[in-house]
Amino acid sequence: MTTARHDHRALGRELGLFGTDPLIGAGLPYWLPDGATVRHELEEYIRATERRAGYQHVYSPVLGKRELYELSGHWAHYADDMFPPLEMGEGGGDGEQLVLRPSLCPHHAVIYRSRSRSYRELPLRLAELGAMYRSERSGVLGGLTRVRAIQLNDAHIFCTLDQVAAEARAALELIRGAYRAVGIQAARYRLSLPAPGGKYVANQDKWRQATALLRQVLDEAGLPYEAEEGEAAFYGPKIDVQIADAAGREATLSTVQVDLHQPARFDLHYTGADGGRHRPVMVHRAVIGSVERAVAQLIEVHGGAFPGWLAPTQIAVLPVSGAQLPDGEALLRRCAAAGLRARLSPPEDGSLGARVRQARLVPYQAVLGPRESAEGRVALRLRDGRRLDPLPAAEAMARITALVAEHSTELW
């Protein structure tokens, strides 16, 4: 039986991570300071991971002309999930229709074709943590898992056909590494295929070619997977990494897709070694998917006890009495200088036991009694119940800082 404490909607509000308001609208949560900290750390982790993997980051606008989505195929195959166009009439000048984007791929295709490309540049990996918008029905909205304004960890790899398998495998490795760092597990892997009669682009040869490439990637990775019809993107098949929430409901978090359709629609090309024009393949991938859904999963899996590097407060500083308060304030400043998120829990907040219980979700509790103050040490209590012998403050800070920098899920 699922309890409210394991439901991210209840726990997220209890912990002050996010909220909603009818005046803002359904499916449009706002982030409170602690939730914004978790989100920021997750975003910075994925940006750094992508940079090390050879990605270049871009920014693109959340709006585009209707013609952009007609060209990409979204208007014909995905319009039911898009918000109505914004009519730029007399006030806007020229009668254009602007659309809130439902995905980032058309913008990245335009960025790719903004200048000529050579085979020497490929694979070209363009990444963006960008906003997109889906016109979800009110009945399916819930917490952070189904929202209308989505911050997506998206990327598009433009490559040659013989580079596709290696790039898709590398994307899967990024996904698996990220899951280890945040402490979550995939429920299963799914090969998502089109359903007969569905709204998909009609080119069976390209579908077969793209599907064969993704099967090869999954087989070579040794990952068990299930093929399911009706779950493909309108332009191609995909590998979906499925997660399950506290109630057992399944959702897609991460994805790798092979797209042979949009490069042709946008007339993308590169100059090959032979001097001729060649068509690139577009590999779509999202390592942590939407930030909203990723944080929802983190709340449910960890019950608010996030890995140390993600925790909104990493160290609770607990002076035993008022005599140790100046040393507690000094330790707080020391934590800030080391880039650690700490807060002071002074004696007036209650007994030491009460303050320890209040900080139960904080990874590290630094207790300062008379002996610790006199010796320049701290007595660390770890969130899992372990108590360490008093350590020099510099040694304790260095150890915690190293674990945070490694994005470790271990506390010590």
N, C-alpha and C positions, 0 to 999 in steps of 0.2 A: 504494500500500500504506500503510495507516494504521500509524503508529509509536506506541509507548507514550507518547511525549512529547506527542502530539496527542490523547491519550485523557484526558478530564478526570478519570476515576477514578484513573489512575496519577499524572498530573501534580498533581492536587489533593492527593494524599497526599504526594508528593515535596516539594511546596512548603509543606506544613503548613497547608493550608486547611481540611480537614475529615477526618473519619474515621468508622469504624463499629466496632461491637463486638457479637458474638453475644449478650452479656448484655443489651444494650439491645434488639436485635432487628433483623431484616432490614427494609430500607426506612426506617430511622430514623437517619440520619446525625447526627453532632454537629459543631458548628462550632468550630474552633480559633481562637486570637486573630486571626491574619491573615485567615482566611476570614470571621470575624465582622466584621472591619473592612470588607471588600469588601461584605458583605451590608448592614451599617449604612449605608454611603455610598450604596448603591443605593436603599435604602429612604428615606433622607432626600431624595435627589434626586427620587424619584417623589412623595413627599408635598408637597414645595415646588412641583413642577410642577403637581400637582393643585390646590393652593391658588390658584395664579395663574390657573388655568382655571375657578375658581368652584366647586370641590368643597368640601364640608364633611365633616370626618372624624368617624367614630363608632367606638365599640367595642361588640362584642356577644359573648355567651358562646359557647364552643365546643360546648356541650351544648344540647339542646332536647328537649322532650317528643315522644314518638312522634307525638302528634296534630298537631304542627306540620308534620311531614314528610308526614303523610297529607293534610293540607290543601293543601300546596304541590304535591303530586303525586309527590314523590320516593319515597315509600314504595311506590307502585304501579308506578313506572316505573324506579326506580334502586336498589331495595333490594339487588340482587346486589352492588353496589359499596359498600355501607355496612357498617360494623361492626355486630355484633348489639347489640340494646338492652341497657342496663344495668338490671337488675331492682332497683328500690328496694323491697325486701320489708320484713320486720319491722324490720330495722335502719334502713332508710331512712324508714319511717313509713307510707306510704300505698299501696304497690304500684304506683307510677308506673313507666313505662318511659322512661328517658332515652337519647338517641341522640347519639353524636359526629357533628357536622354534616358532611355531604359537600359543602356549599356554603354561601355566606353569604346568598343571596338571600331565603330565608324570613325571616331575622332582620331584614333591611333593609325588607322589606314590612311587618313588624310595627312597626318604628320609624316608617315613613311614616304608618301609620294610628294612631299614638299620640295624635294630635290632629287636629282638622279642618284641611283645607287649602283654600287659595284658588288660583284660576288665576293670581293675581299672583305666587305663589311658584314657579311652574313656568317652566322646568325646575328641579327640585330634584335636585341631584347629591350623593349620599351615597357616601363612599369609606371603605374600611377595608383595612389590611394585616392580614389576619386568618388564623388557623389553621383548616384543615379537614382531614378525614381520609377516606381512601379505602382500602377493603379490597382492595388489589391482590394478585394471586396472586404467590407468591414467585418464580415463574419469569420474571416480567417486570420485577422490580425491578432497578435498576442505578444505582450512584453517586448523583448528584443528579437525574437525569432522570426516574426513576420511583420515587417514594417513597410512604410511607403517611401521613406527617404533612407537610402542605403549608402554606407561608405564602403566601397569595395576595394579589396586588395587585388587589383587586376594587373595583368601584363599580357603583351602580345609579342610573340617571337616570330620574326620574319626570317625565313630560312629556305634553303634548297630542299628538294624532296628527300635527298639522301641524308639530310641532317635532322629530319623530323623525329625519328625514333630516339636518337640520342638526346634531343632537347626535351622530348616528353618524359624520358626516363629521369633526366636531371630535375625536371619539375616535380616528379613524384618523390624524388629524394629530398627536395626542399620541403615538401609537404610533411613527409615523415619526420624530418628533423625538427620542424616547427612543432609538431604534435608532442615530440619528446620534451622540448623546451617548456611548453606550457602545461604539460602533464595531462594530456587527454589522449584517448585512443579512438581509432576508427572502428565503427560498428561493422562495416563491410565495405568492399569495393564493388562498384557497379559499372558495367559497360552499358551505356545508355544508347539505345538504338531507336530509329524511327518506327512508328506504327503505321501499318497499311492504311492509306486513305487520310493521313494526317496532313497538317499544313507545313510541309517541308519543301525545300527547293528540289526541283525535279532534275536530278542528274545521277542516275543509278551507278554509273561508272565511278564517279567521284565518291559516292557513299561507300561503295565496296572498297575502294582504295584506302580511304580514311579509316574505315573500320578495321581493315587488315593491319594497318600500322598500329592502331591502339591495342589490338589483340596481341601483336608481337611484343609491345612494350610490357603489357601485363604478364605475359608468359615468361619473358626474360627476367622480369623482376621477381618471379616466383610468388606472385600474389594471387590468392584465391579470389575469384570474382564471379558475379552473376550477370548474365546478359538480360536486359529488360527492354522490351519494346515500349515506345511511347514516351521515353524520357530524354530523347536526343534534343539538342538545339535545332532550330529550324534549318541551320546551314551545315550541320555535320554531327557526327557521333562524339561522345565524350566519355571520359573516365570520371565518375563521380565518387568522391569519398564521403561515405554516409556516417552520420553520428546519430546517437539516440539521446533523447532528453530524459528527465527523471520519471516521466510517465511512460517511457518506452516508445514515444513517437519518434519516427525517423525523419531526418532532413539531410540535405546536401550541404556540406560546408566547403569543401575544396573541389576543384575540378581541373581537368586537362582536356582540351578539345582540339581537334584537327579540322581546319577550315580551308577547303579548296574552293569555296564559293565566293567569299568577299574579295579575295585578291583579283579575281576576274571582274567582278562588278566594278571595282574601283580602278581597274586597268593598272594594277601594280606590276612593276617589272624591275629587273636589275640587269646590268650588263655582265654577261658571262665571260669566262676566260677566252671563249671563241669570238668575242666581240659582238655577239648577238644578244637580242632581247629575250629574257626568260621570265617566267612567272614564279614569284615566290609562294611558299605555303605559309599560312598564318596559323600559329599554334597559340590558342588562348589558354591561360592558366591563372588560377587564383590559389595562393598557398593557404591563406586563412579565410578565404571567402569574404563574406561581409563581416566587418568589425562588430556589428551588432550581434549577429548570430554567434560569432566566436566568443564574445564576452558572456552571452547567455549560457553557453556551454561551460565556460570556465566557472561561472557562479555555481552551476548545478553540480559539476564534478567535484569542485573543491569546497563547496558549502561556504564560500566566502574566505576560506583559508588559502589564499593564493600563494603560488610559489614566491619565495622571497623577493625576486627581482620584479615581480608584478604587484606586490602588495601595496596598497595605498599608503599605509604606515609600515615601515620596515622595522623600526626600533621604538619601543616604548621605554622612556627613561623614567625610572622609579626611585626617587630619593626616599629613603626610609623615614626621615624626619626633616624638619625645617633646617636643621644644621647642615644637611647635605644638599640643600636646594641650590646654593651657588655652584657646587660641583656638577649638579644635574644640568644647570643652564649652560655651563661650560661644555659639558659632553654634548648637549644639543647643538651647540655651535660647531663643535668638532664634526658631528655627523653631517651637518649641512655643508661644511667645507669639503667633506669626502664624497658629496653627492648622494648621501643616504637620506631617506625620508624618515624623520624622527619626530616624536611629539613628547612633551613633558607631561607627566602625570604627577602633580604635586601632592604632598601629604594631605592638604585640605580636601582633596577629592575622595578621601576615605582611607580605611586601613590598607596596609600593604596587600593583604589577601584579596580585599575587594578590588583594588586597582589591578592586580594580576588577573583576576577573573574578567574584569572589564576589557583587558587587553588580550583576551584568549585567542583572537584571530591574528594578532600581530606576531610575525615570525620570531622576533627577538625582544626579550624584556631585560633591560639592563638595570639591575638593582644596585643602588649605592647606599651602603650602610657606613657607620663610622670607620670600620676597618678599611673598606674599599676607598673611601675618601682620603684617609691618611696615607694609603699606599699608592694612590693613583691607579687603582684597579676597578674593574666592574665584575659583578657576579651575573653571568648570563643565564637566563632561563629560556629554553627553547620552547616553541609552541607545542611540540610533541611531548612535553613533560620532562625532558632532560634538564638537569641542572649542572652547569659546568663550574669547575673550581675557578675562583677569582683570577682574572687575567689582566695584565697591563692593558689600559684602555687602547693604546695604539695597536697592540697585537689583535685585540678583539675587532677593532674597526677594520684593520687590514684584511682579516679573514672574511668578514662579512662582505666587504667591498669586492673581494676576489670572487666570492660565490655569486654575487649579483652580476658582476661583469661577465661571468661564464654562463649566465642564464641557467644556473643549476636549479634543479628541483630539490636538491638536498639542503638541509638546514645547517649542517656542520661537516 
